[in-house]
Amino acid sequence: MSAPGSLAALLDPRAIAVVGASDKPNKLGQAMMQSLRGYAGAVVGINPAGSRDMFPDLAAALRVHPALDLAVLCVPAPAVPGALRECGASGVAAAVVCAGGFAEIGAAGQAVHDDLVAAVAETGVRLLGPNTSGFFRPGARLFASFVPGVGELGSGSVGIVAASGGVNHALAFQLDRIGAGVSTGVGLGAAIDVTAVDVLHHLADDPQTRAVALHLESVPDGPGLLAAVRRVVEVKPVVALVVGQNDISEFAQSHTGSLATAWSTTRALLREAGAVVVDSEIELVNAASALTAVRAAPRPRAGVGLVTGQAGPGLIIADELSTRGVDVPRVAPATKQRLTELLPPLTFLDNPVDTGRPGPTFADVLATVGGDENVDVLGVYSIVEPVVSLPDALATAALTIPVVVAVDGHGRAVEDVRTAAAGQVPVLVGPTALAQGLHAITVDAHARSMRSAAPAQTAGPRLHDAAAWAGSAWSEARAKDLLDALGVRTPRRAVCTDLAEARAALEKLGPSVAVKVLDPAVLHKSDIGGVHLGVASDADLGTAIAALERIGAPAFLVEEMAPDGVDLLLGVRIDPVFGPIAVLGVGGIATELWDDTAICSLPAPPHVVRALPGQLRAEPLVDGYRGGPALDRDELVRVVGALAEALLSDAGIQEIEINPLRVGSDGLVALDAVVVAARAEQRAEEKVE
């Protein structure tokens, strides 16, 4: 896959102009000039009212410095569009806009925002921002940032792509403190031109970047983001933090829409694309730092070996790894025998290996555990002691698998270990940090094993005679007719308009039936008392029909009762950001309460669909818990494929939901179904595309 347009002029400029440079303290232009003073290329100030060392405009600066590639615009928002047009006219290829005061302030800034968007389109200048604190490349001493202390950042191997300039700097300072350092850090700001997609493609080709830390607040281009992540993870790992768990956007009316929030969908599809998804900025830093090590070989379950100098911290690490589902296998008999020769009997001679106070045999212990046939990744923890040098022991062990070290101790002692390691291995601080780093390496190995074993996604077949299903009115009965056409099993049923027809249906479908309101406008029937189950007698039927008539039911659906089983939700929908997706979760009336879901993009290869139940906390329930019915993964693959077939057809469908989809002893049966038609304007847009 080819990358989008080059960011070389932005991130590797030959010369830089600061437009709005100033000699006055506390001015943005003065702070930016100070930050850029260490850059090897020429840095010039532009200000018609500035000192004689400055140029009145870009044209004058270009006569002296014809290689100006980048302009850092330190001018108020209203002046930015004009300054950008001057860049375009002068041949300056890239610009950074630090100012705020655009669309984020409402109507007063919207006109300026729109003018800036137009200027970008007119000039073709690559624009970072607005409303960003800039970017930096410490290895090149390029700090296009006004944040104090940024010039002290050391060069490293983690690339940062952050929605927020503040988060970009916060991550950079944390990575610097733990010794990982930063190769390139970019704060996107409003991202009206340069986006996360652009920077990801750039970092994929950057030889200094060994791992990428990605921070997201919104996703304007879902397919583009996933394509960029897939390209990066082919050559280096990506760790992603998605902010906005509680920022719930407007949902579709179904349960599927409620569960497939922007946050949960983004996280799920990033995982599917190969990223390591984390829950906090601290974990983001620890995971990205650990992933600068040699990558583990692709494994469905990479085994972690753990060597600790102290038992208590080792238990914390092992417990956290177990909670995260990381495999900490027992060592082979030969390994255990060798450990008995190297360590005193008071230690624990299996995995985790507790060495007691590290001694002269520590390097041999590391080599023995790291060379075990069941160990793919090695974690080492110790409180810093003068008895043994961890970096020297690791160098002697000469391991070829990924190794991550975590230490605790006085600040200077920890720094001495990090300095001695000198990039040889990632050095984290504390037991939990080590567990987070090891988990990240195993997740990356698992994702790559899934990708290497996966057939390419192909478009699914289309629904036969799709045009016949077009229309906006979808009752439960019509939705189930669609499922029947797709080969998805549903209960026998009858549509009734009065009590007499319902009696005939009971006689045919009994001994007991479900009686439901049948109205395309009612999606959640249980919420309004629109479902009566286990109706077996004429009296009960009369009571049920009377109750439904009181809530205004225009018709009734009478259908046979299904055998007991475990209820799932299965939905497919056109996500407004990422396109077609499938959502699998706990079904029934408590769907949102449990919020236990797995999401994948569509069309999906069979192995991806088979893996969905394994992402649910409720997986034991669908795997035959206490002798209950077990979900047939192959049947799930067939049902998801059938729903995707309808969603991707020309029937104008926005969403299909089965809730509950019952897992019974004789397979899957759809007990309720909702179909949501695409809006007319959406269908028109799809035809234009």
C-alpha positions in Angstrom: 0.0 0.0 0.0 1.4 3.4 -0.9 1.4 6.1 1.7 -0.5 9.4 1.4 1.4 12.7 0.5 4.8 13.1 2.0 5.3 15.0 5.3 9.0 15.6 4.7 8.6 19.4 4.4 6.8 19.5 7.7 8.8 17.0 9.8 12.2 17.2 8.0 12.4 20.8 6.7 15.6 22.3 5.2 14.8 25.7 6.8 12.1 27.1 9.0 10.3 30.5 9.1 8.5 31.7 12.3 5.8 34.0 11.1 4.9 36.3 13.9 8.4 36.0 15.5 8.9 38.4 18.4 11.7 39.7 20.6 9.2 40.3 23.5 9.2 37.9 26.4 6.0 35.9 26.9 5.0 36.1 23.3 4.3 32.9 21.4 6.6 33.9 18.5 9.4 34.5 21.0 8.9 31.1 22.7 8.9 29.4 19.3 12.1 31.0 18.2 13.8 29.9 21.4 12.6 26.3 21.0 13.9 26.2 17.4 17.3 27.7 18.1 19.1 24.3 18.3 17.9 23.1 14.8 20.7 22.5 12.3 18.8 24.1 9.5 18.2 27.9 9.1 15.5 29.4 11.4 14.4 32.9 10.5 11.9 35.3 12.0 9.1 37.0 10.0 7.7 40.2 11.4 7.4 43.6 9.6 7.7 45.3 13.0 10.4 43.1 14.3 14.1 43.6 14.9 16.6 44.0 12.1 17.5 40.3 12.4 14.0 39.5 11.1 12.5 39.7 7.7 9.4 41.7 6.8 7.7 38.9 4.9 8.3 35.5 3.5 9.3 36.8 0.1 12.2 38.7 1.6 13.2 35.7 3.7 13.2 33.4 0.6 15.6 35.7 -1.3 18.2 34.9 1.4 17.0 31.4 2.4 15.5 29.8 -0.7 15.1 26.4 1.0 12.4 27.4 3.4 10.1 24.4 3.6 8.2 25.1 6.9 6.4 28.1 8.3 5.4 28.1 11.9 2.5 30.6 12.1 2.4 32.4 15.4 -0.2 34.9 14.5 -3.8 35.4 15.7 -6.5 33.2 14.2 -8.0 35.9 11.9 -4.6 36.4 10.3 -3.9 32.7 9.7 -5.7 32.1 6.3 -3.9 35.1 4.8 -0.6 33.9 6.1 -1.2 30.4 4.7 -2.0 31.9 1.3 1.3 33.8 1.5 3.1 30.5 2.2 1.5 28.9 -0.9 2.4 31.9 -3.1 6.0 31.8 -1.8 6.5 28.1 -2.3 6.6 27.1 1.4 5.2 23.6 1.4 4.2 23.1 5.1 2.9 25.1 8.0 2.1 24.7 11.7 -0.8 26.7 13.2 -0.6 27.0 17.0 -3.4 29.5 17.4 -6.8 28.7 18.7 -10.0 30.6 18.0 -11.4 28.7 15.1 -14.5 26.4 14.9 -14.0 25.3 18.6 -15.2 28.7 19.8 -18.5 28.6 17.9 -19.9 30.9 15.3 -17.4 33.6 15.9 -14.5 31.4 14.8 -16.4 29.3 12.2 -15.9 31.8 9.4 -12.2 31.9 10.0 -12.1 28.1 10.2 -13.9 27.8 6.8 -11.5 30.4 5.3 -8.5 28.4 6.5 -9.9 25.2 5.1 -10.4 27.0 1.8 -6.8 28.3 1.9 -5.4 24.8 2.5 -7.4 23.5 -0.6 -6.2 26.5 -2.7 -2.5 26.3 -1.8 -1.8 22.6 -1.2 0.3 23.6 1.8 0.4 20.7 4.3 -1.0 22.2 7.5 -0.6 20.8 11.1 -3.3 22.3 13.4 -4.7 24.7 14.1 -4.9 24.7 17.9 -1.8 22.6 18.4 1.3 23.0 20.6 3.3 21.6 17.7 5.6 18.7 17.1 9.2 17.7 17.8 12.0 15.3 16.6 14.5 15.3 19.4 17.1 13.4 17.4 17.2 16.2 14.9 17.0 18.9 17.7 13.8 20.1 16.0 11.3 21.4 18.6 8.5 23.2 16.8 6.7 23.7 20.2 6.3 26.4 22.7 5.9 24.1 25.7 8.6 24.8 28.4 11.2 22.0 28.8 10.5 20.4 25.5 14.1 21.0 24.3 15.3 18.7 27.1 13.7 15.7 25.6 16.1 12.9 24.7 16.0 11.1 21.4 14.4 7.6 21.5 12.4 5.1 19.5 8.7 5.7 20.2 6.7 7.7 17.7 3.7 9.6 19.1 0.6 10.5 17.2 -1.7 12.4 19.6 -5.0 14.1 19.0 -4.0 16.7 21.6 -0.9 18.7 21.7 -1.0 18.5 25.4 -1.2 14.7 25.4 1.7 14.6 22.9 3.9 16.4 25.3 2.7 14.5 28.4 3.5 11.2 26.7 6.8 12.5 25.5 7.9 13.6 29.0 6.8 10.2 30.5 8.6 8.3 27.8 11.7 10.4 28.4 11.6 9.7 32.1 11.5 5.9 31.7 14.3 6.0 29.1 12.4 5.0 26.0 12.5 8.5 24.5 10.7 9.8 21.4 11.6 9.6 17.7 8.8 12.0 16.5 5.9 13.4 18.5 3.0 15.1 16.7 0.1 16.9 18.3 -2.7 17.1 15.7 -4.9 19.8 17.2 -7.9 20.4 15.0 -6.4 18.3 12.2 -8.0 20.1 9.3 -5.3 18.8 7.0 -2.6 16.6 8.5 -4.3 13.8 10.4 -3.4 10.7 12.3 -3.6 8.7 9.1 -0.9 10.9 7.5 1.5 10.7 10.5 1.0 6.9 10.9 2.1 6.4 7.3 5.1 8.7 7.8 6.1 6.7 10.9 5.8 3.4 9.1 8.7 4.5 7.0 10.7 6.1 9.7 13.8 4.0 10.6 14.2 5.6 14.0 10.7 4.7 15.2 10.4 1.2 16.6 7.0 1.5 18.2 4.1 3.9 17.8 1.9 5.4 20.5 -1.5 6.5 19.1 -3.9 8.7 21.1 -7.4 9.2 19.6 -10.3 11.4 20.6 -12.3 11.2 17.4 -12.1 9.3 14.0 -13.1 11.3 11.0 -11.9 8.6 8.5 -12.4 5.1 10.0 -11.3 3.0 6.9 -8.3 5.3 6.4 -7.2 4.9 10.0 -7.5 1.1 10.0 -5.6 0.9 6.7 -2.8 3.0 8.2 -2.6 1.0 11.3 -2.5 -2.3 9.3 0.4 -0.8 7.3 2.3 0.2 10.3 1.9 -3.1 12.2 3.4 -5.0 9.3 6.7 -3.4 10.2 6.4 -2.1 13.8 3.9 -2.3 16.7 1.2 0.2 17.4 -0.3 0.9 20.9 -3.6 2.8 20.9 -5.4 4.7 23.6 -9.0 5.8 22.6 -10.5 8.5 24.8 -14.3 8.9 25.1 -15.7 5.9 26.8 -18.4 8.1 28.3 -18.9 10.4 25.3 -21.9 8.6 23.9 -23.0 9.9 20.5 -26.4 9.7 19.0 -27.4 6.0 18.7 -29.4 4.0 16.3 -32.7 3.0 17.9 -31.7 -0.6 18.4 -29.6 -2.3 21.1 -26.9 -2.8 18.5 -26.5 1.0 17.9 -26.3 1.6 21.7 -23.6 -1.0 22.2 -21.6 0.0 19.1 -20.5 3.4 20.4 -17.7 5.2 18.7 -15.4 4.3 21.6 -16.1 0.6 21.7 -16.2 0.2 17.9 -12.9 2.1 17.5 -11.2 0.0 20.1 -12.5 -3.3 18.7 -11.5 -2.5 15.1 -8.1 -1.2 16.1 -7.5 -4.6 17.8 -8.6 -6.3 14.6 -6.2 -4.2 12.6 -3.4 -5.3 14.8 -3.0 -2.5 17.4 -2.4 -3.1 21.1 -5.3 -1.3 22.7 -4.7 0.1 26.3 -6.8 1.7 29.0 -4.7 4.7 30.2 -1.9 6.9 29.2 0.4 5.2 31.8 -0.2 1.8 30.2 0.3 3.4 26.8 3.7 4.6 27.8 4.7 1.3 29.4 3.4 -0.8 26.5 5.0 1.4 23.8 8.3 1.3 25.7 8.2 -2.5 26.0 7.4 -2.9 22.3 10.6 -1.2 21.4 12.2 -4.5 22.2 12.6 -7.3 19.6 9.1 -8.4 18.6 7.9 -11.8 19.7 7.4 -14.3 17.0 3.7 -14.5 15.9 1.9 -16.8 18.4 -1.8 -17.3 19.3 -0.6 -17.4 22.9 3.0 -16.3 23.5 4.4 -17.8 26.7 5.9 -15.4 29.2 8.8 -16.4 31.4 9.3 -14.4 34.6 12.4 -14.1 36.7 12.3 -12.0 39.9 14.7 -11.2 42.6 11.9 -10.8 45.1 8.9 -13.1 45.6 6.3 -10.5 46.6 6.6 -8.2 43.5 6.8 -11.4 41.4 3.4 -12.4 42.7 1.9 -9.0 41.8 3.3 -9.4 38.2 2.1 -13.0 37.9 -1.4 -12.1 39.2 -1.7 -9.2 36.8 -0.6 -11.3 33.9 -3.1 -14.0 34.8 -5.9 -11.4 35.0 -5.0 -10.2 31.5 -5.1 -13.8 30.2 -1.3 -14.0 29.5 0.2 -17.5 29.4 2.9 -18.1 32.1 3.7 -21.7 31.3 5.6 -24.2 33.5 9.1 -24.6 32.4 10.3 -27.9 30.8 11.9 -30.6 33.0 15.3 -29.9 31.6 15.0 -26.2 32.5 13.8 -27.0 36.0 16.8 -29.4 36.5 19.2 -26.7 35.4 17.6 -24.2 37.8 18.2 -26.6 40.7 21.9 -26.4 39.9 22.0 -22.7 39.7 19.8 -21.6 42.6 19.5 -22.5 46.3 16.6 -24.8 47.3 14.7 -22.0 49.2 13.8 -20.4 45.9 10.8 -21.3 43.6 12.3 -23.2 40.7 9.5 -22.9 38.2 7.8 -20.1 36.3 7.9 -17.4 37.8 11.4 -18.1 38.9 12.2 -16.5 42.3 16.0 -16.2 42.5 16.0 -14.7 46.0 18.7 -12.0 46.1 20.3 -12.0 42.6 23.7 -13.7 42.7 26.6 -14.7 40.5 24.5 -17.2 38.6 21.9 -14.6 37.6 23.0 -14.5 34.0 22.9 -18.3 33.7 19.4 -18.2 35.2 18.2 -15.7 32.6 19.8 -17.7 29.8 18.1 -20.9 31.1 14.6 -19.5 31.5 14.9 -17.4 28.3 16.0 -20.5 26.4 13.1 -22.7 27.6 11.0 -24.2 24.8 7.8 -22.8 26.3 9.0 -19.2 26.8 8.6 -16.7 24.0 9.1 -13.5 26.0 11.1 -12.9 29.2 10.3 -10.5 32.0 12.9 -9.6 34.6 12.1 -7.8 37.9 14.5 -6.8 40.7 15.0 -4.1 43.3 18.3 -2.5 42.4 21.2 -4.0 44.3 24.9 -3.8 44.0 25.3 -7.6 44.0 24.7 -8.0 40.3 24.4 -5.7 37.3 21.2 -6.5 35.3 22.5 -5.0 32.0 25.7 -7.1 32.4 23.8 -10.2 33.2 21.5 -9.7 30.2 24.5 -9.1 27.9 26.1 -12.3 29.2 22.8 -14.3 28.7 22.7 -13.2 25.0 19.0 -13.9 24.6 17.3 -13.8 21.2 13.7 -13.4 22.5 12.1 -10.1 23.6 13.2 -9.1 27.1 11.7 -6.4 29.3 13.2 -5.4 32.6 11.5 -3.6 35.5 13.3 -2.3 38.5 12.6 -0.4 41.7 15.0 1.5 43.9 16.3 5.0 44.6 16.0 7.3 41.6 19.7 7.5 40.9 20.0 3.7 41.1 17.2 3.2 38.7 18.7 5.7 36.3 22.1 4.0 36.5 20.4 0.7 35.4 18.7 2.5 32.5 21.9 4.2 31.5 23.9 0.9 31.6 21.2 -0.8 29.5 21.7 1.9 26.9 18.8 0.8 24.7 19.8 -2.9 25.0 16.4 -3.7 26.7 13.4 -1.6 27.7 13.6 -0.7 31.5 10.4 0.0 33.2 9.7 0.9 36.8 7.6 -1.3 39.1 5.8 -4.7 39.0 2.6 -3.5 37.3 4.5 -1.6 34.6 6.3 -4.9 33.7 3.0 -6.8 33.5 1.6 -4.1 31.2 4.7 -4.3 29.0 4.8 -8.1 28.8 1.0 -8.2 28.0 1.5 -5.7 25.2 4.2 -7.9 23.6 1.9 -11.0 23.7 -1.0 -9.1 22.3 1.1 -7.9 19.4 2.3 -11.5 18.8 -1.3 -12.8 18.9 -2.5 -10.1 16.4 0.3 -10.9 14.0 -0.5 -14.6 14.2 -4.1 -13.9 13.4 -3.1 -11.7 10.4 -0.6 -14.2 9.0 -3.2 -17.0 9.2 -6.1 -15.0 7.8 -7.4 -15.2 4.3 -8.0 -11.9 2.6 -11.4 -10.4 3.2 -13.7 -10.6 0.2 -17.0 -9.0 -0.5 -19.8 -11.3 0.5 -22.6 -12.5 -1.8 -25.6 -10.3 -2.4 -29.1 -11.1 -1.2 -31.1 -12.7 -4.0 -33.6 -10.2 -5.5 -32.5 -7.5 -3.0 -34.7 -4.9 -4.6 -37.8 -6.8 -3.5 -36.8 -6.2 0.1 -36.3 -2.5 -0.2 -38.7 -0.3 1.9 -38.8 1.5 5.2 -41.5 -0.4 7.1 -40.0 -3.4 8.8 -42.2 -5.2 11.3 -40.8 -8.2 13.3 -42.7 -10.5 10.9 -41.1 -9.0 7.8 -37.7 -9.0 9.5 -38.1 -12.7 10.2 -39.2 -13.3 6.6 -35.9 -11.8 5.6 -34.0 -14.1 8.0 -35.9 -17.1 6.6 -34.7 -16.0 3.1 -31.2 -15.8 4.4 -31.3 -19.3 5.8 -31.4 -18.2 9.5 -33.8 -20.3 11.5 -36.8 -18.6 13.1 -39.8 -19.9 15.1 -43.0 -20.8 13.3 -45.4 -17.9 13.5 -48.6 -16.3 12.3 -49.6 -12.7 11.8 -53.0 -12.1 13.4 -55.4 -9.1 13.4 -58.0 -10.3 15.9 -58.6 -12.8 18.7 -60.2 -15.4 16.3 -57.0 -15.5 14.2 -54.9 -15.7 17.3 -56.9 -18.7 18.5 -56.4 -20.5 15.3 -52.7 -19.8 15.5 -52.5 -21.1 19.1 -54.2 -24.3 18.0 -51.7 -24.8 15.2 -48.5 -23.6 16.9 -49.2 -24.7 20.6 -49.1 -26.1 23.2 -47.8 -22.7 24.2 -47.0 -19.6 22.2 -45.5 -16.1 22.5 -47.9 -13.2 21.6 -46.4 -9.9 20.7 -47.4 -6.5 19.4 -46.7 -6.2 15.7 -45.9 -2.6 14.8 -42.9 -1.4 12.8 -42.8 1.7 15.0 -42.2 -0.4 18.2 -38.6 -1.7 18.4 -38.4 -2.6 22.1 -41.6 -4.4 22.7 -40.8 -5.6 26.2 -40.5 -2.0 27.4 -44.2 -1.2 26.8 -45.6 -4.6 27.8 -45.8 -5.8 24.3 -44.7 -9.4 24.8 -46.6 -12.2 26.5 -44.8 -15.6 26.8 -46.0 -19.1 27.6 -49.6 -18.4 26.5 -51.2 -21.8 26.6 -55.0 -21.5 27.2 -57.8 -19.6 25.5 -58.3 -17.5 28.6 -54.6 -16.5 28.7 -54.7 -15.7 25.0 -57.7 -13.5 25.5 -56.0 -11.7 28.3 -52.8 -11.2 26.2 -54.7 -9.9 23.2 -56.7 -7.5 25.3 -53.5 -6.1 26.9 -52.0 -5.6 23.5 -55.1 -3.8 22.2 -54.9 -1.4 25.2 -51.4 -0.3 24.1 -52.7 0.3 20.5 -51.3 -2.8 18.8 -52.5 -2.8 15.1 -51.7 -6.5 14.8 -50.3 -9.4 16.7 -47.5 -11.9 16.1 -48.2 -15.4 17.5 -45.3 -17.8 17.4 -44.2 -21.1 18.9 -42.2 -21.0 22.1 -38.5 -21.9 21.7 -36.6 -24.4 23.9 -34.5 -23.1 26.7 -31.0 -21.9 26.0 -28.6 -19.0 26.3 -29.5 -15.7 24.7 -27.1 -13.7 22.6 -27.5 -10.5 20.6 -26.2 -10.4 17.1 -26.4 -7.3 15.0 -24.9 -5.9 11.8 -25.0 -2.3 10.9 -23.4 0.4 8.7 -21.4 2.3 11.2 -21.2 6.0 10.3 -17.4 6.1 10.8 -16.1 2.6 10.0 -18.7 1.2 7.6 -20.1 -2.3 7.9 -19.6 -4.0 11.3 -21.0 -6.9 13.3 -21.8 -6.8 17.1 -22.1 -9.9 19.2 -23.1 -9.6 22.9 -25.2 -10.9 25.7 -28.8 -10.9 24.6 -32.2 -10.4 26.2 -33.5 -7.4 28.1 -30.2 -6.9 30.0 -28.1 -6.3 26.9 -27.0 -2.7 27.7 -26.8 -3.5 31.4 -24.0 -6.1 30.9 -22.4 -4.2 28.0 -20.5 -7.3 27.1 -19.8 -7.1 23.4 -17.4 -8.2 20.6 -17.2 -6.2 17.4 -15.6 -6.9 14.0 -15.7 -5.3 10.5 -17.6 -6.8 7.6 -17.2 -8.8 5.5 -15.3 -10.9 8.1 -13.1 -14.0 7.5 -14.4 -17.1 9.3 -11.6 -17.1 11.8 -12.5 -13.6 13.0 -16.1 -14.5 13.5 -15.2 -17.7 15.3 -13.0 -15.7 17.7 -15.8 -13.2 18.7 -17.3 -15.3 21.5 -13.9 -15.6 23.1 -13.9 -11.8 23.5 -17.0 -12.0 25.7 -16.9 -12.2 29.5 -20.0 -14.5 29.0 -18.0 -17.0 26.8 -18.4 -19.8 29.4 -22.2 -19.5 29.2 -22.2 -20.2 25.4 -19.6 -23.0 25.7 -21.9 -25.4 27.5 -21.7 -24.1 31.0 -22.9 -26.8 33.5 -24.2 -29.0 30.7 -26.0 -26.3 28.9 -26.1 -26.0 25.1 -22.9 -24.9 23.4 -22.6 -22.4 20.6 -21.5 -24.0 17.2 -18.9 -21.5 16.0 -19.3 -22.7 12.4 -23.1 -22.0 12.6 -22.3 -18.5 13.9 -20.0 -17.9 10.9 -22.8 -18.9 8.6 -25.4 -16.6 10.3 -23.0 -13.6 10.4 -22.3 -14.2 6.7 -26.0 -14.3 5.9 -26.7 -11.0 7.8 -23.7 -9.4 6.1 -25.0 -10.5 2.8 -28.3 -8.6 3.4 -26.5 -5.6 4.8 -24.2 -5.3 1.8 -26.9 -5.9 -0.7 -28.9 -3.2 -2.5 -31.9 -3.6 -0.2 -31.3 -0.2 1.5 -30.7 -1.7 5.0 -28.9 0.2 7.7 -29.0 -2.4 10.4 -30.2 -5.9 11.3 -30.5 -7.0 14.8 -31.4 -10.4 16.3 -32.1 -10.2 20.0 -32.4 -12.7 21.4 -30.5 -15.2 19.2 -30.9 -18.3 21.3 -28.2 -20.9 21.6 -30.2 -24.1 22.0 -29.5 -27.8 21.9 -30.5 -28.0 18.3 -28.6 -24.8 17.2 -29.3 -21.1 16.8 -32.8 -19.7 16.4 -33.7 -16.0 16.0 -36.4 -15.2 18.6 -36.8 -11.5 17.7 -35.5 -9.4 14.9 -35.3 -5.7 14.0 -34.4 -4.3 10.6 -33.7 -0.6 10.2 -33.8 0.9 6.7 -31.2 3.4 5.6 -32.4 7.0 5.4 -33.2 8.2 2.0 -30.4 10.8 2.0 -27.9 8.1 3.1 -29.0 5.8 0.2 -28.5 8.7 -2.2 -25.0 9.3 -0.9 -24.1 5.6 -1.3 -25.3 5.7 -4.9 -23.2 8.8 -5.6 -20.1 7.0 -4.2 
